[in-house]
């Protein structure tokens, strides 16, 4: 299928007309993985997503592809081993989107504390890092190493030298979560023949002989309603999974315990760091990641119980202060709230059959696949890194419900390359930028986002010289990327482009707001918006930005305790 606005309409026509083996509900990372796994086994697969792809948790994570070193203290050895195995598969299958990331782990003594507590933390760190390597960290090709305080300060100059008693470096991975989700969906649709569409909301589940046989769906862009007929339905709606289950049960179950994670973004000049860092002060359970991203750095995350609107988690002033407090306890030039240029908040879908008094930060990120009496398969829990294994487990159950599909028995995704991985190596070779007559940094930026398909992005520059101009001031995105998003990435709103196809909103909110009118005009020409639609798109995006701005400066009416970092 063509992954565009026109392709979206064609996909909806096909969903309404044809029968499928598998219908996936949810277009986040897990649903995308399920669609790829099912389609790669030869199953006729459809996927619907209520909003935009990755618009929920899958664009608001810590963007780390990692084992979760902190889970070792809870003896979650199997979970960490699985995640590190999947980390390696992602590094191999999506090398354009997932890259190794060194982490600095400084040992920082609390103010006024003796060196004994710091030595204790150092011993704990050494044991934890050796365990991490042994469980699977070695797969990345390097073991952790101890470095000097001077080396630590070279990586992160703002650390308080007087309190850094030692440091280590280990390797994990990172990705742009929204773009990874999109690439996996394009793998399913373009390379494996799945039928997918965003802005398609499930309003009910269809049944026959007490079995779930599909879903009633509405295209929220046009109001069109239609039914998707499928032999098996897989619910991969993340924190909204109970909403989908409720459509079958007639009542709302409570299998999900949402946990809120928040992040803040600051200019790299205010928190210089050339590799990622994990910060913790002795005697304090709070831990945060500090991760460089182009000319910015983001800090996160919290992990707190959440009982609010699932559609509207926000980063409050209290959240901002919490993250700043942890960072400022480790550096000698404190950050202020005025340094925060953007924020984001997401919800993790943790399974809820645990002691209600237990902190969400201490809960397992293991996933669970369940099947209802009517055959609805629901996949819950898990984490970004393990999406592929989660998907394989869900489709295994689906295959058990199907007949005449023997060739589809086993997952084929362990070595399946993700869309954009093909043709990557020549574009990373020496002299590639010069061959395309492009600035090396700009060319590297495009290759890092589109992989082998960066050629297609570059080819669009021949249409209009203004396409090579910056899309958002101070950020690396080009105007051509908005055009490409509309033509080849099924972007249909201004928010799709500024929040997820690019990450302008979470990197620099005010810069994204300033660029919004021009971006809306650019998309209007591509998507055929009239003046009214263009104005409505602009108004909607500005409302999103203003809502986040207001939340950042507000205090909750009933603040709760903030736990340690989540995975």
N, C-alpha and C positions, 0 to 999 in steps of 0.2 A: 504494500500500500504506500501511497505518497504521504509523507509525514508533514502535512500542511493544513491550512484551514479548509481547503478544498478536499484534501484527503480525509479530514475529519468528517465532513459531510458524507463522503462516500462510505466511510467506515460505519457510520450510523445507519445508512441505507442497508449495508450488508448485514449488520446485526439484526435489523428488523426483518430481513428477508430469509436468512439462512439459519440452519441448525448447527449447534456447536457441541463438541465433546465437553469442553470446560469453559465456564464463565468465571472470571476473576473479578471480585468487587474490591476496588482499592488500587490506586495508581501511585502508591509510595514505593519505597525500595523493595519491600517484601512482595507486594503485588506484582511489581515489574519482574522480580525474580521468578515468581510462580508462572507468569506468562511465558517467559523464556524457557523455563524447564518443561512446561507442558507442550509448547510448540516444538521444542527440539526433540521431543519423543514422538512427533508425528500426530499430535492431537490437535483437532480444530479448536482454536482458542480465541476467546474474546475477552476484553478487559474494559471495564467502565470505571471512571473516576469522577466523583461528585464535583470537585473543583478542578484546579490545575494539577498536573502531575507534580508530585513531591511538595505540594503546597502545605502539607501538615508537618509532621515530625521529620520527614525525610529531607527537608531543606533547612532544618533548624537544629541539627545535631552539632556535636563538637567537631565534626568533619574529620574524625580520626579513624583510621583502619588499624585496629590494635587488639591485643589480647585482653587488656584490662588488668594491668599489673596488680591493682588493689584487690582483685578478687582472690588472689592467692592467700591473703590473710584470713579469708573465710573458707579456705580449703576447697575452692571451686576449681580444682585442677583440671577436671574434664572440660569445663566451660572454657578455661583459658587455652587449653590445648586445641580445642575445636576452633576457637577464634584465631589463634595464631596460624593454624593450617589454612583457614579461609583467607587470612591476611596475605599469605604467600600466593594463593591462587589469584587473588585480585591483583597483586603486583604483576603477575605473569599474564593474566587475561585482559587487564585494562591498564597497560603501562602508560598510556597517555593521560589517564585520569587519576591513577593511584601511584604515589611515589614514596620511597623510603624517607623517613623524617627523623633526624637525630633529636633526642631529648636530653636536655641538661637537667640533672637532679642534684641541686646544691643542698648540702647539709647546713641548715641555718639555725643557730642557737637563738633562743628567745632572749629578749632584752633582760639583763640582770641575772640570767640563768648561768649556772656553772657549765663547764665544758663536759661534765659527765653525761648530761642529758643529750648533748650533741653527739658524743661518742656512741651512746646507746642507739640513737637514730641512725648513725652511720653503719653500725653493725646490722641493724634491722634492714637497712637499705641494701647492704651487700648480700645478705641472705636472700632478700626478695628478688634482687636482680639475677643472682645465680639460679634461683628457682625458675624465674621467668625464662632465662636462656635454656634451662634444661627441659622445661615443659614444651618449648617450641620456638622461643625467641631466636634460637640459632638458625632457623630456617632462612632468615633474611641475609645471612652471610657474614655477620659480625656479632661478636659477643660484647657485652657491656665492658667498659673500661673505667678505671679511676683516673681522674685528671687533677691537676693542681688548682689551687685557688686562683692563681693568675690566669690559667686557661679558662676557668669558669667566668672570670670577670671579662675576659676578651669576648666570650660569647654573649654575656649579658652585663654590660658595663655598669648598670644602675644598681646592681646588687650591693648590699651593705657589706663592704669588705671585712669590717671588724667582726662580723657575726657569721661569716661563711667559714666553716671549719673543715670543709672537704667537698668533693663533688664527683659525680659520675656522669657518664654519657652512655645511653643505650639507644637502640633503633626501634622505631615503630613505623607506621605509615599514615598518610593523610590523603584526603580527596575533597573535591567539591561535591557534596552530597547530592545536590539537586541535579547537577550535570551527570553524575554517575547514574542516577535513577533514569534520567532522560535517555542516556546511551543504552542502558539495558532495555528500555522500552523500544527503542529504535532497533535493537537487535531482534527483539521478538517480532516486531511488525515488518520491518524492511527485509531482514535476512531470513526469517523463519515463517513469515506468512500469517502472524497473528493479527487480529483486528482490534484496534484500541482507539479510545476516544476520551478526551477530557471533557469536563463540564457535562457529564451524564450521570444524573443522580438516581439511585435506586429508590423507588417509592414503595415497593412491595416484592415479595417472593411468590412466584407462581408454583402451583402444586398440582399433582395428579396422582391418585392412588396413595395419598399420604406421603409422597415423595416430592422434594423440591426439584422443580424442572426448569428453573430459570428465574428471571426477574422482570418486573415492570420498571421501566426507566423513562425519565424525562430529560430531554436535551434542554438544559437551563439557558442556553443561548437563544433558542428559537421557540421554546415551549412545546415542541413536538413530543408526543408520548409514543412509546413502542414497547414491545416485549422482546426479550432475548431468550431464546429457547436453548437449553443446554442439558446434557445428561448429568453433569456434576457442576455444582456451584461452590467456589472456594472463597471464603470471606477473609480478605486480607486488609481490612479497613483500619488496622492499628488501634488507636485509642477509641475509635468509633465502632469497633467490632461488636460490642454489646448492642449497639443500635441496630445493626444488621441482624443479629441473632433474635432480637426482639420482634422483628418482622415475621419470623417463623413461629416464635413461641407465644406471641400475643401479650407478652409482658417483658419488661426490661430486666435482663439478668445483670449480675454484678460480678463478672469474672475478671474485670480490668481494674487495677488500682493505678490511676495516672500519677506520674511523678513529673514535676516541672523542672526543667533545666534552663538556665538563662546564661547569656553571654553578653559581653560588652566589647565595643571596638574603640580603639584609640589610635592616634597617629603613631607611626613607628618612631618618629623623632622623640616622642614623649616616653616611650618604653622600648628602647633599642634592644633587639635580640636577633641574632643571626641563625639560631636554631630554636626549636621549641623548648620550653622549660616546664617543669612540674615543681610547684612551690608549696612547701609546708614548713611551718616553724615548729621546733620541738615543743612538745606539750600541747599542741593544738591539732585536733582531728581534721580541721579544714584543709583542703587541698584544692589547688586550681591549676589548670593548664594555661600557659601563655604561648600563643602560636603566631608566628609572623605570617602575613599574607600581603604580598606586594609591598605597598607603602603604608600598610596598617598592621596592627597587632590586635588579636582578640583574646579575651580572657574569659574562662568559664571552667566549670559550670557548677551550678547548685543542683540539688536533688531533694526536692521537698514534696510532701503530699499535696495533691491538688484536688479541690472539690468544686472549682468554678466551671464556667462555660468552656466546654471542650474546644469550641471554635475560636476562643479568644484568650489564650494564655498570653500574658504580657510581662515585660520586665519592669518592675516597679523601682521606685527610688531606694527602697530597702534592699532590693536585690543588688542594685548598683553599689550601694554602700558596703554590702557584704563582700563583694568581689574586690572592691578597692581596698577594704581593710586587710584582706589576706595578702594582696600584692604589696601594699604599703608597709606591711610588717617585714618585708624582705628587701626593700630597696631604700636607697638613701635620698631619692628625690620624689617625694610622695605625689601620686596622681590625685586630682580633684574631680568632682563631678563634671566640671566644665570641660575636662579632657575627653569625656565620653562622646564620641561622634555618632554612635549608633548602638542599637541593642537588638537582641532577638530572644525569643522564648519558645520552647517546644515541650511537648508532653511525651513521656516514654510510657508505652503500654505494658506495665508490669502485671503479672498474674496476681490475683488477689487472695488466694487461699493461704494466707499467712496471718500471723498474729498482728492485729491492728495496731499494737503498740510498737511494732518493729519499724525502724527507720527505713524509708525507701532507699537510702544510700546503701543499706546493708542487704537489700534484697537481691536475689539472683537474677541474672539476665538470661537465664535459660528460657527456651521457647517451648510452647506446647501446641500440639495439634489435636483437635477434638472433632468428633463427628456426631451430629444430632440424630435423633430417631428418623428424621426426614431426609437424612443424607447430606445436610449442609456441613461442609468442612470449614473449620475456623482455625486459623493460625495466629497465635498471640505470643507476646513476650519477645525475647530475643534482642538483637542489637544490629546496627548497620553492618558491621563486619561479617556477621553470620547469616546474612540474608539468603545466600545461595543454598546453604544447608537447610534452612527453614523451608525454602521453596521446594527443595527436593523431597523433604519429609511430607509436605502437604500433597504434592502430586503423587507420591507413592500411594497415599490413601485414596486419591482420586482414581488412580489406575485400578485399584481393587474394586471400585464400584462400576467400572466400565466392562463392556463385553466386546470380544473380537478385536482387542488392541494389544496382542501379545508383543508386538515389536516395541511397545511403549513402556515396557516393564521397568527399565532402569534409567536413572538420571544420566544425562549426557553433558552436564554443564561444568564438570570439574575442570575441563580443559577447553571450554568454549570461549573463544576470544570475543570481547565486547566490541560493539560497533565503534569504529574509529581506530582500533588497534592495528588493522591491516594497513600497510603502507606507511607506518610511522617511522621506521628506521631511516629511510632516505631523507626524510624531512628533518631529522635530528643530526644528520651527517654534517661534517664541516663544509661550509660554503653553500649550504642550502638556501639561506636567506638571500645571499647575493644572486643566486640563480633566479630567484623570484623577484629580484630587485626591490627588496624590502629591508627596512631597518632590522637588525638581528634581534633586538629585544621585542619589537612588535611581532615579528615572525614567530619567535619562541612562545610568546603569549598565545597566539592563535593555535600553534601546534599543541600546546599544553591543554587547550580547551576542546579542540576538535580532532586531534590526532591526524590520521591520514586524510580526513576530510577537510583539513585546513586548505588544501588545494582548491576546493570548491569555494571556500570563503574568499580566498585571494582572487579567484577568477571574477567574482562579483565586482571587484574594485574597478574593473575595466568599464563597467556601465556608467559610473558617475564618480568623478574625482572627489566629490564631497563625502563619499562613503568611507574614505580613509581618515576622515577627521575624527577627533575624540567624540564619543557619545556622552560621557559624563566627565566634567572637569576634574582632574586630579586622579582619575582612575584609568586603567589601561584599555578599557573597552572602546571599540570603534563603532561608528555609525553602521558599518556593514554588518555588524553582528546583530543589530536589531532587524535589519532586512533579512538576514539569514534565518533568524528565529521565526519570522513570519512565514517565510517560504518553505523552510525545511525542518522546523522544530515544533510545529503545531501551537505556536504562541498566538493567542487570539485576543489578549487584553494587554493594556499598558503595564499592568502589574506583573503579568507573566514575564515581560521582558526586563523590567527594572528590578524585580525581586528574585527571579529564578533563572531565566536564560542568561542574564548577567546577574551579578550579586551586588549591584550598586546600592540597593537600599540597606543592606546589612553592613556594608563597608563604610558608607558615608551618607547618612540620611539627607542632610541638607544639600549635598551635591546632587543626589538623585532627584530631589524635589526641584532644584534649579534646572535640571536637564529634562524634566518631565514634559513641558510644553513642546519642545522641539522633537522629542522622541515620539510624542503622540502624533505630531504632524507627519513624521516619517512613516509611522505605522499606518496612518490613515491612507496614505498613498498606496501602501502594500495591501491592505485589507479592505479597501473600499469603504472606509467610514465616511459618512457625511459630516457636516459641521456639528450637528447635534451629537452624534455618536462620539466624535472626537472630544467634544467638551465633557460628555459624561464619563468617558474613559479617564480624562485628566482629573476630573472631580473625584472619581472613585479612588484613584491612586493617591491623590493628595490627602484624602480622608484617612487612608491607611497610615500614611506617614505621620499625620497629625495625631492620630490615636496612639501610635507608639511613642511620639514625643511627649504627649500628655501623661502617659503611663509612666514613662521614665522619671518624671518629676513629681509623681504622686506617691503617697504612702498608703498602704492597705488599711482598711478600717479595723481589721483584726489580724495583725501579723502573727505568723506562726514561726516555729523554730526552723532554722536553716541547717540542713545536714551537710555531710561531706560530699565530695565530688562523685558523680556517677559515671558509668562507662558508656 
